[in-house]
Amino acid sequence: MDHRSYMIILYDYYKELLTTKQQQYFEGYYFENESLQELSENYEVSRNAVHKQVKDAEDKLVEYEKKLGLYQKRIKILQIIDSMDEKIKEQIEILI
């Protein structure tokens, strides 16, 4: 999996643990495909400030996954579910 996809997945799990600014910059950079320069102009801050916030957000997301492992646990659960009866599998997938 490429870095961008991995960051987006981790963001889905842990975005509430980031600051509002980190969320805004991350979403602009990753979801709206804005450049660091565009974000800096939109928020009237330096390009370095935006870069630092995006980088800090990425680092935090990786750290949260290392500590909590929610994404890896989901993958393991899905692997277990694949070997189950179809009816039970469907019910469990609805829950997760």
C-alpha positions as CSV (number, residue, x, y, z in Angstrom):
1,M,0.0,0.0,0.0
2,D,1.3,3.4,-0.9
3,H,2.0,6.1,1.8
4,R,-0.9,8.3,0.7
5,S,-3.5,5.6,1.0
6,Y,-2.1,4.4,4.3
7,M,-2.2,8.0,5.8
8,I,-5.8,8.4,4.6
9,I,-6.8,5.1,6.3
10,L,-5.1,6.1,9.5
11,Y,-6.8,9.5,9.4
12,D,-10.2,7.8,9.2
13,Y,-9.4,6.0,12.5
14,Y,-7.6,8.7,14.4
15,K,-8.6,12.1,13.0
16,E,-10.4,13.1,16.2
17,L,-7.1,12.9,18.1
18,L,-5.5,15.6,15.9
19,T,-5.9,19.3,16.4
20,T,-8.3,21.3,14.3
21,K,-5.5,22.9,12.3
22,Q,-3.9,19.5,11.7
23,Q,-7.3,18.2,10.5
24,Q,-7.8,21.2,8.2
25,Y,-4.4,21.0,6.6
26,F,-4.4,17.2,6.3
27,E,-7.8,17.3,4.6
28,G,-6.8,20.0,2.3
29,Y,-3.5,18.3,1.4
30,Y,-4.8,14.7,1.1
31,F,-8.4,15.0,0.2
32,E,-8.6,18.2,-1.8
33,N,-5.1,17.8,-3.4
34,E,-4.1,21.3,-2.5
35,S,-0.4,22.1,-2.5
36,L,1.3,23.3,0.6
37,Q,1.6,26.7,-1.1
38,E,-2.2,26.8,-1.8
39,L,-2.9,25.9,1.8
40,S,-0.6,28.5,3.2
41,E,-2.3,31.2,1.0
42,N,-5.8,30.0,2.1
43,Y,-5.0,30.0,5.8
44,E,-2.6,33.0,5.5
45,V,0.3,31.2,7.2
46,S,3.7,30.3,5.9
47,R,4.3,27.2,3.7
48,N,6.6,25.9,6.4
49,A,3.9,26.2,9.0
50,V,1.5,24.1,6.8
51,H,4.3,21.6,6.1
52,K,5.0,21.2,9.8
53,Q,1.4,20.7,10.7
54,V,0.9,18.1,8.0
55,K,4.1,16.3,8.9
56,D,3.2,16.4,12.6
57,A,-0.3,14.9,11.8
58,E,1.3,12.1,9.8
59,D,3.7,11.3,12.6
60,K,0.9,11.3,15.1
61,L,-1.2,9.0,13.0
62,V,1.6,6.5,12.7
63,E,2.3,6.7,16.4
64,Y,-1.4,6.2,17.3
65,E,-1.5,3.1,15.0
66,K,1.7,1.7,16.6
67,K,0.2,2.1,20.1
68,L,-3.5,1.3,19.5
69,G,-3.3,-0.9,16.3
70,L,-6.9,-0.3,15.3
71,Y,-6.3,-0.7,11.6
72,Q,-4.2,-3.9,12.0
73,K,-6.8,-5.4,14.3
74,R,-9.5,-4.7,11.7
75,I,-7.4,-6.5,9.1
76,K,-7.0,-9.5,11.4
77,I,-10.7,-9.6,12.3
78,L,-11.6,-9.5,8.6
79,Q,-9.3,-12.4,7.9
80,I,-11.0,-14.4,10.6
81,I,-14.4,-13.4,9.4
82,D,-13.5,-14.7,5.9
83,S,-13.3,-18.2,7.2
84,M,-16.8,-18.1,8.9
85,D,-20.2,-19.1,7.8
86,E,-21.7,-16.5,5.3
87,K,-24.7,-15.5,7.4
88,I,-22.5,-14.9,10.5
89,K,-20.0,-13.2,8.3
90,E,-22.5,-10.7,7.0
91,Q,-23.8,-9.9,10.5
92,I,-20.3,-9.3,11.8
93,E,-19.3,-7.1,8.9
94,I,-22.4,-4.9,9.5
95,L,-21.1,-4.3,13.0
96,I,-17.6,-3.4,12.0
